[in-house]
């Protein structure tokens, strides 16, 4: 009888230890997988936000033409727009290219630009950038948008300008004019 009790106790102890090991393993796997899953969720949310915010309406190569290039999303436009008295501005490359895009910007700097209109170098974004509307983004959505932009394939595409009001314009642009 003692052997059976001892055997039963050992079996229960072994089973308990095995279940504990399995539980710890599952928790460890979920902790490792959780950040990746959260990042993927953020990227998907950020992609959705970029689409409904119409970032590609200005920031795609070929924007403002009948055939925007959708193979390199958000790589900037070579067609700008003039704001009378301010100059000509070109929608910049939003991909994480270090030379021509946002590759040297942190997520916090991207969020600040989108929500406050101020670039990391202190320059204010062109008035056509609707950052005042985007300032209403909640923190989670702002992070998701920045995460998505950082996840894009870097595209080396330097856009022209900006050009001041008295500078010679060397690229195509549209003019924004108030009705008289």
Order of alpha helices (4+ residues) and beta strands (2+ residues): alpha-alpha-beta-beta-alpha-alpha-alpha-beta
